[in-house]
C-alpha cells in the first residue's frame, strides 16, 4: 500500500479531476 505522502502527492493532482477523497477510491476499505 502507498504511504500517506504518496497518497497526498497523487491525491492533490487528482483532486481537481475526481472527488475530494481519491485515497478512498484507491483503498475502498
KAGICOR-V167249 format. One record per residue. RES is the residue in one small letter. PHI is phi in whole degrees, 0 to 359 (* if undefined). PSI is psi in degrees with one decimal (999 if undefined). D_FIRST is the distance of its C-alpha to the first C-alpha in Angstrom with 1 decimal. Layout:
[[RES/PHI/PSI/D_FIRST] [RES/PHI/PSI/D_FIRST]]
This chain:
[[x/*/143.1/0.0] [x/291/154.0/3.8] [x/283/169.7/6.6] [x/298/-39.2/9.4] [x/300/-42.0/11.6] [x/293/-39.1/9.8] [x/296/-38.9/9.7] [x/294/-45.0/13.3] [x/296/-49.9/14.4] [x/291/-33.5/13.2] [x/295/-47.3/14.3] [x/301/-36.2/17.7] [x/289/-33.5/18.4] [x/264/-8.4/17.7] [x/299/-40.8/19.3] [x/294/-35.2/22.7] [x/277/-45.4/22.1] [x/254/-162.2/20.2] [x/287/-174.4/20.3] [x/282/-10.9/19.6] [x/233/73.3/16.2] [x/293/-24.4/14.1] [x/297/-35.5/10.9] [x/293/-31.5/12.5] [x/287/-34.4/13.0] [x/284/-36.9/9.4] [x/236/83.0/8.6] [x/286/36.0/12.2] [x/269/999/12.1]]
